[in-house]
Amino acid sequence: MVRYHLALSIIVACGLLLGQELVPDGESLALIHLKARNYTAAKDYFARFDHSESLPSDRLTPLLQLHLQTGDVNGAVDILERFVSRHPRHLEARRLLVDYYRLSQRPVDALNNLEAIRALRPSRALLEELAERYDLLTLYDRERDVLRQLARDHGENPAYHVRLAELSAAAGLWREAAEALIQFQARHPREMNHDLVVLQADMLILDRRPEEALTRSREWLERAFDPETAAALGDMFHHDVDARMAWNLLSPWGERASGHDALLAKWSELAQAVGEGERALEYLEGLSNAGRLPLRVVPQLVELALAQDREEVARRAVTRHGGQAVDEWLLVFYLDHVIDRKKVAAARFLTGWLNESFLAARPLQAARLAWLAGERRVALARLEAMGRELRGDLNLWIGAHGLLVEMGERERAMTLARELARRPDAPEWLLSDLAYQFIERGEALEGWRLFGGLLGRRAEPGVWRGWALLAVGA
């Protein structure tokens, strides 16, 4: 009987112990409810930790999940902020807080937390993320700071150096931009391209290091000659430093530039600027005679020829290539050259070669050209075509007056001068000349009346002097 009671007691005790193991405790039951999406039941248990000042780390994840599933993102953020404040070096919690800040539309807090993580463990992925976010928020000063660290610690990626150079250049930090590109070139010499070479030279020049810019540009061209880059560098040195330094860069490449319009044009322009025009003219003329001169460079040939009074060379170039290559500005330049230097033979050639529409658009120059070529009637007709109403540029009409005087057409010159005197923008020297012409022609009284009328509109010293002079003569 005793044995029976003892056995029964053992069985009951084991049952009680087994029952305790099989019945889940409060936390386990809460996790079961959470997994089954019975959030109300789960919340009854986890609510005690919402405002706990000593939240255990193993309770953090289910508590955050519960708040997130019930749509209480701000509550989850509050819990994480309190946890991070007690565990500031807990990287996983900080990363989680970044995600929750983004869910709650708090990008600045997310960014500040990323910066805190950077201070603890600046991984490459984190730095790249920070750089991207700074760029999106246009926080370029901070982006440059991150890029400096990336370029220093992970310089095998060329993009860090390039982006740092671009941002530094945009901020006017010439030296930093130049150094970033120098480091880039040292680590990735084969990645150096047209844009980066030109940018590097530009930054060095702006940093007042033109000699270093010249040396580096020259070395790059010697290793990987590119005509487009050479032309761009030559243009930059020409305008930002001087023609001599630009010529020092491009001079060796003249004979290799024959097939490259931009480079050959720049080389020719620099040659003339530094006193090497004769060399350039000989080279371009040779290309032209061989039929290998690019059309774009014909203007340089004509300009070089005219600058050295080699009119026959200029004429051959113009006639050989015709209107397909000679830009209008060059024809105007050629025309002015012929007129200013009174080249009669060239004037006769141009009067027959230039088309009528070109001449009609420039009646004064056309008149001067005709007069120089000995075609008086054509010159007068060109002046007549300017019109009877004195509109437009005053200097144009003053030039016409001067040409009439030069041609001995004093009556017409006097008539034009009278009309010009009535324009409010007529210069005082023209009025003084007109007063003396009235006196020389014995027409002081007419002049005195004209100047008297002008005094009502222009009380300038020149008008008063002319009026007084004519009053004495009248």
Secondary structure, 3 states (H helix, E strand, C coil): CHHHHHHHHHHHHHHHHHHHHHCCCHHHHHHHHHHCCCHHHHHHHHHHHCCCCCCCHHHHHHHHHHHHHCCCHHHHHHHHHHHHHHCCCCHHHHHHHHHHHHHCCCHHHHHHHHHHHHHHCCCHHHHHHHHHHHHHCCCHHHHHHHHHHHHHHCCCCHHHHHHHHHHHHHCCCHHHHHHHHHHHHHHCHHHCCHHHHHHHHHHHHHCCCHHHHHHHHHHHHHHCCCHHHHHHHHHHHHHHCCHHHHHHHHHHHHHHCCCCHHHHHHHHHHHHHCCCHHHHHHHHHHHHHCCCCCHHHHHHHHHHHHHCCCHHHHHHHHHHHHHHCCCHHHHHHHHHHHHHCCCHHHHHHHHHHCCHHHHHCCHHHHHHHHHHCCCHHHHHHHHHCCCCCCCCCHHHHHHHHHHHHHCCCHHHHHHHHHHHHCCCCCCHHHHHHHHHHHHHCCCHHHHHHHHHHHHCCCCCHHHHHHHHHHHHHC
